[in-house]
Amino acid sequence: MEKDFFQRVYDVAEQIPFGRVTSYGAIAVFLGAARSARMVGWAMNNSSTCGRNIPAHRVVNRKGLLTGKNHFGNTDTMSQLLEAEGITIVDDQIIDFDKLFWDPAMELTR
């Protein structure tokens, strides 16, 4: 079941548009597993091994903090990837998070 859940997480994450971000919890809610934000985080941490090009850098915590930055090899990689998409980061926090937030529940259909 965990593998299936991870694949569903990746299906959602692949659809996050360039220059936008979402949260672990928003993906969990969309998948009908509202209390599984941490499992979404585990999926993002393992996304480099799934054989797909998952934009894991676009998934952050509910406050716009780059809590997953340590899983990118270099702690600056996540912020560099986001900044390359035009997103401003200050002290590991996305500026204008509310404006950049992409909610899969509003943008996708199940």
DAGIPE-V779527 format. One record per residue. N is the residue number from 1. RES is the residue in one small letter. D_CENTER is the distance of its C-alpha to the mean C-alpha in whole Angstrom. Layout:
n={N & N}
res={RES & RES}
d_center={D_CENTER & D_CENTER}
This chain:
n={1 & 2 & 3 & 4 & 5 & 6 & 7 & 8 & 9 & 10 & 11 & 12 & 13 & 14 & 15 & 16 & 17 & 18 & 19 & 20 & 21 & 22 & 23 & 24 & 25 & 26 & 27 & 28 & 29 & 30 & 31 & 32 & 33 & 34 & 35 & 36 & 37 & 38 & 39 & 40 & 41 & 42 & 43 & 44 & 45 & 46 & 47 & 48 & 49 & 50 & 51 & 52 & 53 & 54 & 55 & 56 & 57 & 58 & 59 & 60 & 61 & 62 & 63 & 64 & 65 & 66 & 67 & 68 & 69 & 70 & 71 & 72 & 73 & 74 & 75 & 76 & 77 & 78 & 79 & 80 & 81 & 82 & 83 & 84 & 85 & 86 & 87 & 88 & 89 & 90 & 91 & 92 & 93 & 94 & 95 & 96 & 97 & 98 & 99 & 100 & 101 & 102 & 103 & 104 & 105 & 106 & 107 & 108 & 109 & 110}
res={m & e & k & d & f & f & q & r & v & y & d & v & a & e & q & i & p & f & g & r & v & t & s & y & g & a & i & a & v & f & l & g & a & a & r & s & a & r & m & v & g & w & a & m & n & n & s & s & t & c & g & r & n & i & p & a & h & r & v & v & n & r & k & g & l & l & t & g & k & n & h & f & g & n & t & d & t & m & s & q & l & l & e & a & e & g & i & t & i & v & d & d & q & i & i & d & f & d & k & l & f & w & d & p & a & m & e & l & t & r}
d_center={21 & 18 & 17 & 18 & 15 & 13 & 14 & 13 & 9 & 9 & 12 & 9 & 6 & 9 & 10 & 8 & 11 & 12 & 12 & 10 & 7 & 5 & 6 & 6 & 9 & 9 & 8 & 11 & 13 & 13 & 14 & 17 & 16 & 15 & 16 & 14 & 10 & 12 & 12 & 8 & 8 & 11 & 10 & 7 & 10 & 12 & 11 & 13 & 16 & 15 & 17 & 15 & 13 & 9 & 7 & 5 & 6 & 4 & 1 & 5 & 8 & 10 & 12 & 10 & 11 & 10 & 10 & 9 & 11 & 14 & 12 & 13 & 16 & 17 & 16 & 16 & 14 & 11 & 13 & 15 & 12 & 11 & 15 & 16 & 14 & 16 & 14 & 16 & 15 & 18 & 18 & 14 & 14 & 13 & 16 & 16 & 13 & 15 & 16 & 12 & 10 & 10 & 11 & 11 & 14 & 16 & 15 & 15 & 18 & 18}
